[in-house]
Amino acid sequence: MKLANRIEQLPPYLFVEISKKINEKRAQGIDVITFAIGDPDLPTPDRILDVLHAASDEPANHRYPESEGLPELRQAVADWYGSRFGVTLDRDTEVLPLIGAKEGIGHMALCLIDPGDIALVPDPAYPVYSIGTMFAGGETHWLPLEEENGWLPDLGAIPEDVARKAKVIWVNYPNNPTGAVADIGFYNELVAFAKKYDIAVCHDAPYSEIAYDGYRPVSLLEAKDAMDVGIEFHSLSKSYNMTGWRVGMAVGNAGLINALMRVKSNLDSGIPQAVQLMAIEALRGSQDCVAENVAVYQRRRDKLVAALTKIGMSVVPPQASLYVWARIPEGYTSADYAAKLIEEAAVVVTPGSGYGKYGEGYVRLSLTLPDDQVEEGARRIAELAS
Ligand SMILES: Cc1ncc(COP(=O)(O)O)c(C=O)c1O
């Protein structure tokens, strides 16, 4: 049996490989500390679980949901965007609930890319932007993100012929893996660029609520004319510790939302209705739980940054996101350094090169593990360095 070429072209999913390594070590009885995946260790808040418990007894929630989501959920999303970002959205045309942001991002490529089309994708980046492009038969033109540019793409460096052929530009702030943030000036420039070349802007923003020291990330949709060309992907995964429930949303330009809805309605049957009710509760109820999460991550960030700095690693404390992005010591590739940490210290970090060639020289450490493990992990890294 011959599989499709797109399967042959797929690189192994980074975290599947890392999980395999962790399982091997644990099977040998080794106490592994993992800073790898950004999956909150904190539980979903009780007020959200209470809704699930009640909803599970209701037969209406045992049936197929509607692909486009409950109107009450779309309204809750619109209201949340209004209060959080001052952005007005029409729940019927500008909001689409998703089975997590990842699914929406992957399917978006099918809306924008025909075979041979170009997508502008940052490097380093969450892999799904370029994989979705490949699945749709398109080509990725990489936009280097570098420390000296604050990990923002240099739009002026995109060759004119590439910009003319491109169909979409992907961006993600607060950024995974670098922890960088973008301000409204950047989004204004991005929208102006997209309008000039008549391309879509897809902004992936699942970390907008995980920000430190009082910093408040902005939405792409706050930028001038963003609704003409932009769509923003968002998620309840990180803000409300709901990675396992799979719920997120796309918001923005009505034409883009409608295209995504048409793709999705042919491929999936929507979010389980009980989970949609959880999402309504998450967005409409008290937001204290988000502030409590952020306080926990900020404490862990401070511990980890202090420990890594102490051993001479160059680390900028992230203003947002769940990640510390650390420059590795000279003389290693990021894959070699990550391998050394797991082999010699049973500490798992993600090599920056797993996010693209411009991630080389860095490793990513996630803050989603208990404080005592953050301390123990930092201690082991320090011991190895000494
Ligand atoms: C940048 C980025 N986008 C999207 C996602 C996926 O989020 P969700 O759980 O909503 O699918 C992640 C998850 O880690 C992410 O880091």
PDBQT file of the ligand as one rigid body, heavy atoms in Angstrom, charges set to zero:
ROOT
HETATM    1  C1  LIG A 401       1.116  28.709  19.493  1.00  0.00    +0.000 C 
HETATM    2  C2  LIG A 401       0.068  27.685  19.754  1.00  0.00    +0.000 A 
HETATM    3  N1  LIG A 401      -1.040  27.685  19.021  1.00  0.00    +0.000 NA
HETATM    4  C3  LIG A 401      -2.014  26.784  19.220  1.00  0.00    +0.000 A 
HETATM    5  C4  LIG A 401      -1.910  25.818  20.193  1.00  0.00    +0.000 A 
HETATM    6  C5  LIG A 401      -3.004  24.804  20.349  1.00  0.00    +0.000 C 
HETATM    7  O1  LIG A 401      -3.956  25.165  21.267  1.00  0.00    +0.000 OA
HETATM    8  P1  LIG A 401      -5.257  24.287  21.480  1.00  0.00    +0.000 P 
HETATM    9  O2  LIG A 401      -5.051  23.499  22.724  1.00  0.00    +0.000 OA
HETATM   10  O3  LIG A 401      -6.369  25.289  21.603  1.00  0.00    +0.000 OA
HETATM   11  O4  LIG A 401      -5.435  23.426  20.263  1.00  0.00    +0.000 OA
HETATM   12  C6  LIG A 401      -0.762  25.768  20.977  1.00  0.00    +0.000 A 
HETATM   13  C7  LIG A 401      -0.607  24.705  21.985  1.00  0.00    +0.000 C 
HETATM   14  O5  LIG A 401       0.396  24.513  22.612  1.00  0.00    +0.000 OA
HETATM   15  C8  LIG A 401       0.253  26.721  20.761  1.00  0.00    +0.000 A 
HETATM   16  O6  LIG A 401       1.379  26.727  21.473  1.00  0.00    +0.000 OA
ENDROOT
TORSDOF 0
